[in-house]
Amino acid sequence: MRLNRDVIIEKILAHQSSFMQLLDHIDMHGISLEFPEALFLSLYRNNICLDKDANTQDILSMSSLLTNGIFISHDKNTGMVSIEPAIVNLLRFLDVKRAKKLSRVDFENLRKRVFTTCSDIKNADVDSVDFEDHRQSLNSLLIDIHGIIRLNCEGLEAQVASISATFSDYINQSENINVFELYDKVMALNERYVLPCNEFMDPVMEIKQSLSFTQSVLQVINYLKDECQLIKEANAVSYRLSAISSFYKDISQLVEKLKQYATRLAGDRATFMAIDEAYNSLLDSLTPLRHGKKKSYSLTPDMPIFETYTCLDGLAKHKSRFSALLNWDEQKTDKRFKEYLLMIERTESIIHKTPLIPLQYIQDENETRQFEIAMFMMQHSLPNTIDDIYQYVHELLSAEIDDYWLGDALTGIQEITLAVDDSKMRVTRQPKQINDGHYYLNYQPVSFKENINV
C-alpha cells in the first residue's frame, strides 16, 4: 500500500532507536547501506510490534517499507536489505554522534571533484552556457562540502569528547582502562578521520602535480575577479570558501588534543612495556635458583639481571637512612597530612611575575589567521591621523580578537604600511615598547597624517 512519506517518516522518528541500531550495524561492518533482514525482523518483533498503535506495525513492516521506497531492495539469496540514503542522512542528522566520519579517500574524492570543476570553469568560454553551468556546479558543490564538513566536524568533536572522558577516567584511575586499547583508539581516530579532514582544509597543503582544495578555489576566485571581471561572482565563491575554512581552527584543535593524548599514552605504554620486560627478566633469572639446595638460592647483587636494570641501585642505602620516614602510623597519618595541608594554605605564597619574552619577527604558520587579520584591516576605516601606528594596531586588534597575541599586530601593521603612502608617515627616534602580557616588542613609533605636505 502506497503511503505519504511524511507519515512513514513520522513513524520512523517515533521508533528511531530501532533504526539507529540498523545504522550502527552499517557503520560497524562497513557495508554500503545494507543490513541483514534478520536484524530488522528482530527489532520489528521486539520493539516496533510493542507499539499500541496497530497502524504503526503495518506502516513499518518490511513489505510496507519496501513498497514505499524506504528500503530499496531485499536480496533473498543473501538476506541483505538496502536502505534509502535520504533516511540514513536523516538519522545521522538527528544524532551527531552517528554522523558519518569521512576518511582520506572521501576527502580525496571531494578534492578531485573541486579540482575538475575549477578546471572546467577556467577552460570554458566566459560568455558560453557551459561556463555558467560549471560556475553553478561549483557553487552547489561548495554548499554541499560546507554541510559535509560541518557534520563531519560535529561528529569528530563528539568522538573526541568521548575519548577525553575515557582519558580522564584513565588519568584518575577511576576505571580499569587498558592503556594499549585507548592508545590504539586515539591513533585510529586521529589518523583515519581527524588528520584527513585537517589536511583537506589546510591552506598551505601542497599536492604534487595537482592542487589542494583551497588552492583550486582560490585560483578560480582570482580568475573570476581579475580575468573575467566578475567581482560579485568571485565574492560569492570567496564567501563559501571562508565558511568552509572557518572549521579549520576547530579541527586543528582536535588534532592537537589527540596528539597530547597519544603522547601521554605512548609514554605510559612504553613504561608499562619496560616494567613488564624487566619483571619477566627477573622471573627468568629466578629459574636457575629453584634447585632445592640450601645454598645459592637467593638473588645476589652481582647477578646479570642487575647489570641490565639499574633502577634499584641505591635502594638498600636509601632504606637504611630513611626507613623511619616510611614507617607511618595508619591511625595518625591522615590527620598529620590534613594538618600539613592547612599549614600550606596559611602560608602566604610568593607570586612570581612571568618575564616577558621578546617577539621574534617570524611568520605565523597559520596563514588562515593572517588572511582574516588582513581582511579585517582592509575593511577597517583608518582615521586621518594616527600618532603611533604600532600602538593603534595593538589596541585595535586586542579589542577585536579574543585569542589575540602580539604577533597578530605585525600582520595588521604590515597591512597599514602597504595601504598608506610612505610620504604621509613619519618615524620618531625615541623607542617605545608594547606587550601582550607574554611577549614584548621594542619599536620606533611611526605616525600617519593625511594632510602632510611633501
C-alpha positions, 0 to 999 in steps of 0.5 A: 500500500502506497503511503505519504512519506511524511507519515512513514517518516513520522513513524520512523522518528517515533521508533528511531532507536530501532533504526539507529541500531540498523545504522550502527550495524552499517557503520560497524561492518562497513557495508554500503547501506545494507543490513541483514533482514534478520536484524530488522525482523528482530527489532520489528518483533521486539520493539516496533510490534510493542507499539499500541498503535496497530497502524504503526506495525503495518506502516513499518513492516518490511513489505510496507517499507519496501513498497514505499521506497524506504528500503530499496531492495531485499536480496533473498539469496543473501538476506541483505536489505538496502536502505534509502540514503535520504533516511540514513542522512536523516538519522545521522542528522538527528544524532551527531554522534552517528554522523558519518566520519569521512576518511582520506579517500572521501576527502580525496574524492571531494578534492578531485571533484573541486579540482575538475570543476575549477578546471572546467570553469577556467577552460570554458568560454566566459560568455558560453552556457557551459561556463555558467553551468560549471560556475553553478556546479561549483557553487552547489558543490561548495554548499554541499562540502560546507554541510559535509564538513560541518557534520563531519566536524560535529561528529569528530568533536563528539568522538573526541569528547568521548575519548577525553572522558575515557582519558580522564577516567584513565588519568584518575584511575577511576576505571580499569582502562587498558592503556594499549586499547585507548592508545590504539583508539586515539591513533585510529581516530586521529589518523583515519578521520581527524588528520584527513579532514585537517589536511583537506582544509589546510591552506598551505597543503601542497599536492604534487602535480595537482592542487589542494582544495583551497588552492583550486578555489582560490585560483578560480576566485582570482580568475573570476575577479581579475580575468573575467571581471566578475567581482560579485561572482568571485565574492560569492565563491570567496564567501563559501570558501571562508565558511568552509575554512572557518572549521579549520581552527576547530579541527586543528584543535582536535588534532592537537588534543589527540596528539597530547593524548597519544603522547601521554599514552605512548609514554605510559605504554612504553613504561608499562612495556619496560616494567613488564620486560624487566619483571619477566627478566627477573622471573627468568633469572629466578629459574636457575635458583629453584634447585632445592639446595640450601645454598645459592638460592637467593638473588645476589647483587652481582647477578646479570639481571642487575647489570641490565636494570639499574633502577634499584641501585641505591635502594638498600642505602636509601632504606637504611637512612630513611626507613623511619620516614616510611614507617607511618602510623595508619591511625595518625597519618591522615590527620598529620597530612590534613594538618600539613595541608592547612599549614600550606594554605596559611602560608602566604605564597610568593607570586612570581611575575612571568618575564616577558619574552621578546617577539621574534619577527617570524611568520605565523604558520597559520596563514588562515589567521593572517588572511582574516587579520588582513581582511579585517584591516582592509575593511577597517576605516583608518582615521586621518591621523594616527600618532603611533601606528604600532600602538593603534594596531595593538589596541585595535586588534586586542579589542577585536580578537579574543585569542589575540597575541602580539604577533597578530599586530605585525600582520595588521601593521604590515597591512597599514604600511602597504595601504598608506603612502610612505610620504604621509608617515613619519618615524620618531627616534625615541623607542617605545615598547608594547606587550601582550602580557607574554611577549614584548616588542621594542619599536620606533613609533611611526605616525600617519597624517593625511594632510602632510605636505611633501 
